[in-house]
Amino acid sequence: MAYRRLPAAPNLENLKNQAKSLLAAYRNGEAQAVADFAEFHPRAVSSAAHLTDAQLVLARSYQQSSWQSLASTAQVRRALQDVRWPHIKLRAHSKASARLQA
């Protein structure tokens, strides 16, 4: 499997749901999930895998060393994306220009 890429503003709830879905798929023996576990988990995992196993596999597929690292990275990226000062200033400038031209 290829590495996954985080979006510019990742959603932590979405990542949690991805881990839960991955765990369910692994427990059901779905080929892609089994391959993901084989590639990204450091040890063999039984079909009774836990959510923490799926979180680790998901984190490593996003090139993070742990679930905590993935969650922190997601939160920081989301916070940085939410800071939109340049956009706010640009919109205010555009509105002021439009009023002056009217």
FENNORWO-V398824 format. One record per backbone hydrogen bond with DSSP energy under -1.0 kcal/mol. CO is the residue of the C=O (numbers start at 1). NH is the residue of the N-H. If there is no record, write none. Layout:
{{CO/NH} {CO/NH}}
This chain:
{{11/15} {12/16} {13/17} {14/18} {15/19} {16/20} {17/21} {18/22} {19/23} {20/24} {21/25} {22/26} {23/27} {24/28} {25/30} {26/29} {30/34} {31/35} {32/36} {33/37} {34/38} {35/39} {36/40} {37/41} {50/54} {51/55} {52/56} {53/57} {54/58} {55/59} {56/60} {57/61} {58/62} {59/64} {60/63} {61/4} {66/70} {67/71} {68/72} {69/73} {70/74} {71/75} {72/76} {73/77} {74/78} {75/79} {76/80} {77/81} {78/82} {82/84} {84/88} {85/89} {86/90} {87/91} {88/92} {89/93} {90/94} {91/95} {92/96} {93/97} {94/98} {95/99} {96/100} {97/101} {98/102}}
